[in-house]
């Protein structure tokens, strides 16, 4: 029996194959998914190489929330105590208007409706923990390089690198744990890098600034709604900073302009400064933070919708295969769950990579598609820019704040839980990740 968590179970029988047993695995991408898969495969005695384009881990990143299935994976890895030590310590979320008046207060709750997850952490802090946990004599990390060419045969897959041209590596399978704009996925499926992506006319801007003493003491997140401006979420990160997320639901032309690398960061900053200066609330402090930001980053709201997650000896995981978009708040959770399930199916079907990949996709395809589905009116209902839209949202939030503990408001709690963790899913038992004593593991080339 497997472990049941919140997604639907869809098992498939394994098929027989004459392929050699999976003993050596290459993972492209050392963000969230790569280290998780390396951790579990190494426990089963499989040799793993993790390839990362960046020269080293990048600090910072935005604050991420984890739902129950992702938390369970971290618990199985024995990491939750360390995660809790690095959490943001945010105690709730307040909705504010242009006069900086509170229009809705939602503290973190053990039960009932809350806009704040039980587990929130800066992405790079989680990535660092996962990387450290994955280190072993069976795992090799290569930073500062990427896949140049892929040559697949009936029994293996050979990969050459972009920088270290002399190094040609041979593995049993390749796992693509890259981002939404995965270059390796493009090479494998012989398609444009944007082919499986669904674009929305929405953008998100992310940056941070040093928290002042009051912000450090209060530990509240604040969601500002300002007429004729994108809404702004400001939250503590537990590291002495405030993390800012601007939610832009503007025209396709503006989305294209703000998310292209062809437009300089200075021009993008000036656009935001012109939008927010003189708008009330804490706009002057906010404008100064934008002007001095060294980590300002724009991204278009995007989903990855691949018709299939594998081809031959190559399989996709996380954002490369099924990114649900930043608007869902579920990207890290589905990445953790997808990585754990993929590792489990590889170990359960170690003699047949096709059976492993098929079982992985059949189990996760339906729940991942459910996570991709936005509820009616989302995200516009939470990010109005008109005076009337903001008034109606704040009126609802004030009423909701009064009745959130009542049975009437429990409906919204169940709705939020349903949207965050649709259906149920049976996770592999951690006991399957035991090295086979009879396995002969060849060294990494």
Secondary structure as UniProt FT lines:
FT   STRAND          3..5
FT   STRAND          24..28
FT   HELIX           33..43
FT   TURN            44..45
FT   STRAND          47..52
FT   STRAND          63..66
FT   HELIX           68..76
FT   TURN            77..78
FT   HELIX           80..85
FT   STRAND          92..96
FT   TURN            98..99
FT   STRAND          102..107
FT   STRAND          119..122
FT   HELIX           123..134
FT   TURN            137..138
FT   STRAND          139..143
FT   STRAND          147..152
FT   STRAND          157..161
FT   TURN            165..166
FT   STRAND          168..171
FT   STRAND          173..176
FT   TURN            180..181
FT   HELIX           183..189
FT   TURN            193..196
FT   STRAND          197..210
FT   HELIX           213..218
FT   STRAND          221..224
FT   TURN            227..228
FT   STRAND          231..236
FT   STRAND          241..248
FT   HELIX           252..259
FT   TURN            261..262
FT   HELIX           265..276
FT   TURN            277..278
FT   TURN            281..282
FT   HELIX           283..292
FT   STRAND          297..304
FT   STRAND          310..311
FT   TURN            312..313
FT   STRAND          314..316
FT   HELIX           319..322
FT   TURN            326..329
FT   HELIX           331..348
FT   TURN            349..351
FT   HELIX           353..371
FT   TURN            376..379
FT   HELIX           380..382
FT   HELIX           387..403
FT   TURN            404..405
FT   HELIX           407..420
FT   STRAND          425..427
FT   HELIX           430..432
FT   TURN            437..438
//
